[in-house]
Amino acid sequence: MGTVWFDTTQVFIAGRWRAPEGGETLPLGDPSTGEEIGRIARGSAADIDAAVAAAREAMAGEWGRASAAERGRVLAKIGRLVTERAEALAEMEATDVGKPLKQAMADVVALARYMEFYAGAADKLMGETIPFQTGYTVYTLREPMGVTGHIVPWNYPMQIIGRSVGAALAAGNACVLKPAEEACLTALGFADLAREAGLPTGALNVVPGLGAEAGAALAGHPGIAHLSFTGSVATGAAVQAAAAKNVVPVTLELGGKSPQLVFRDADLKAALPFLVNAGIQNAGQTCSASSRILVERSRIDEVADAMATRYRALRAGPAMADLDLGPLISGRQKEIVTGYLGLASDAEVVAQGEVVGNAPEGGHYVAPRLLMGPGPDHRLAQEEIFGPVQLLLPFEDEEEAVAIANGTPYGLVASVWSDSGARQMRLARRLRAGQVFVNNYGAGGGVELPFGGVGQSGHGREKGFEALYAFTSLKTVAALHG
Ligand code: NAD
């Protein structure tokens, strides 16, 4: 797992590493082999209490008093340290999540970029003056909310920490981070780099542990002022209910069933890499994965053939082999995905990639599959599979394309492939999604671009300046001076 320079069995609270309150640990698994390669802390409600208390103290102390420029400076330094330790962080993430090394390296670059972006944004977060009745001066202040909770999943720990903790710190909050029990190493590494960069004590606290224990304790904690959650719909609904008891606002990012719409006037050559990569990146375990490829019927065979050629060349293997795909995160995730694959007949598999012969037996590998046949109402077309599975869906015209695209409970990302400017503009408005891409997909992750969903994809926006607004509380000051 590369160079791990900290003790993985500890929690990070009030600027110090220590054993969790209960002294218990959980297994640290390697998805590429299925083997246990270490232990991590099993944080408890008591650790979350201590972390929230430390964060409150930070708000009342040095961190709460830091100027916006000082906050920016420390974030910039964290970003530089992330870049200096890029190799170690990438190896850790690749081992822990099972993602190919080049993807893990791209995640390190994104984390550093989030730090850079939010470092620069910290002192540009402004209120406004509002014209009001004669004799008044009215202005708004964007104030930190206080202690923010961050529950992070296992698929992109570094990227999600970057967008959520980065924005919260820039806005002046103190954070309690609960990484996923399946993959928490880079969250711990990040905390240590923040300490090294001089982030004041208590401004960032990290408590690994089980969702039902540390996670539930954080979601229902009366001491937090905001909760940011990325993960499944069921857990998102549960954390929102827990936070609601304390009237704590929640940002939910819950994945999707994101479509790409390919029209007869699309540039297929340009589209092809995006069509496939958006489905198999991170072995399909991506909230914004494009699992539905909608194609105008006159081109469905052409698109299916072109995608099939790519699929047949895809190889899944150990993270460190750095192939197209790694394993899935866990045996449980593999069961979920193979369960879905069982819903399709052999005739419906257009093409599949392969798991390399020397992939360890115990690793959680699934060969990527391209399917066609199940209709838009089929479970394969409706439910988030969270594995390397894409479904081709033909449509007759624009009207039907929009109906299919918008016909799931989700709405995270969508893309339109077409040369017609009018169609691009029409569909950008009609597609039900938090982000719509025209003749591309994902814009390379776009740290600057507000991101989030509608419907069961969640609510609230992360990334860009929108995240800063979400992590601040707006105060209106109205002074009557005559
Ligand atoms: P999950 O939503 O249960 O876990 C995500 C995070 O929430 C983890 O840190 C976990 O410890 C925590 N958590 C779990 N139960 C909790 C609770 N009761 N209170 C507070 N926190 C809790 O997701 P999962 O079980 O790891 O994966 C299941 C499915 O979720 C996947 O198959 C996939 O469909 C979806 N998922 C989506 C994303 C995404 O990026 N949107 C990420 C991971 C998983």
Boltz pocket constraint, residues with backbone or C-beta under 6 A from the ligand:
constraints:
  - pocket:
      binder: B
      contacts: [[A, 151], [A, 152], [A, 153], [A, 154], [A, 155], [A, 178], [A, 179], [A, 180], [A, 181], [A, 209], [A, 210], [A, 211], [A, 212], [A, 214], [A, 215], [A, 216], [A, 217], [A, 219], [A, 230], [A, 231], [A, 232], [A, 233], [A, 235], [A, 236], [A, 238], [A, 239], [A, 253], [A, 254], [A, 255], [A, 256], [A, 285], [A, 286], [A, 287], [A, 333], [A, 336], [A, 384], [A, 385], [A, 386]]
      max_distance: 6.0
